[in-house]
């Protein structure tokens, strides 16, 4: 599973990354997590607001810090 956290490193971006890591651990899923912080690369995903969560190339969260439970529901779609 490939996961990307889109954001410039703001507190919300770090919170989304932490929630994602905790959700993965609770589900027992192994994934590659990449932080995408360059604005030009973030724009490639056609999102208007950060943070963003991309799972296997699909934007699943945009402009908010998803809770751990929300992220777990998203991740279950891919297992």
C-alpha positions in Angstrom: 0.0 0.0 0.0 1.3 3.4 -1.0 0.2 6.4 1.2 1.1 10.0 0.6 0.6 12.8 3.1 0.2 16.1 1.1 1.1 19.3 3.0 3.9 21.7 3.7 4.7 20.4 7.2 2.1 22.4 9.1 0.7 21.1 12.4 -2.4 19.7 10.7 -0.3 17.8 8.2 1.7 16.3 11.0 -1.5 15.4 12.9 -2.8 13.6 9.7 0.4 11.7 9.4 0.3 10.6 13.1 -3.3 9.5 12.8 -2.5 7.6 9.6 0.5 5.8 11.3 -1.7 4.9 14.3 -4.5 3.6 12.0 -2.1 1.4 10.1 -0.6 0.0 13.2 -4.0 -0.8 14.7 -5.1 -2.5 11.5 -1.8 -4.4 11.2 -1.2 -3.0 7.7 2.2 -2.4 6.3 2.5 0.6 4.0 5.0 3.0 2.5 4.3 6.5 3.7 5.7 9.5 1.8 5.4 13.1 2.8 4.9 15.3 -0.2 5.8 18.9 0.8 6.7 20.6 -2.5 3.8 22.8 -3.6 4.2 21.9 -7.3 3.9 18.2 -6.5 0.9 18.8 -4.2 -0.8 20.6 -7.0 -0.5 17.5 -9.2 -3.2 15.9 -7.1 -5.6 18.7 -7.9 -6.5 19.5 -4.3 -7.4 23.0 -3.0 -6.6 22.6 0.6 -4.0 20.7 2.7 -3.5 18.4 4.4 -4.3 15.6 2.0 -4.3 11.9 2.2 -3.6 9.8 -0.9 -3.9 6.0 -0.8 -2.7 4.1 -3.8 -3.0 7.1 -6.0 -6.5 8.2 -4.9 -7.1 11.4 -3.0 -9.2 10.3 0.0 -8.9 13.3 2.4 -8.5 16.9 1.5 -8.4 20.0 3.7 -8.9 18.4 7.1 -7.3 16.2 9.7 -9.1 12.9 9.4 -9.6 11.0 12.7 -7.9 7.7 13.2 -11.2 5.9 12.8 -12.0 7.7 9.6 -8.6 6.7 8.2 -9.2 3.1 9.3 -12.4 3.0 7.3 -10.6 4.4 4.2 -7.8 1.9 4.6 -10.2 -1.0 4.9 -11.3 -0.3 1.3 -7.8 -1.3 0.1 -7.3 -4.6 2.0 
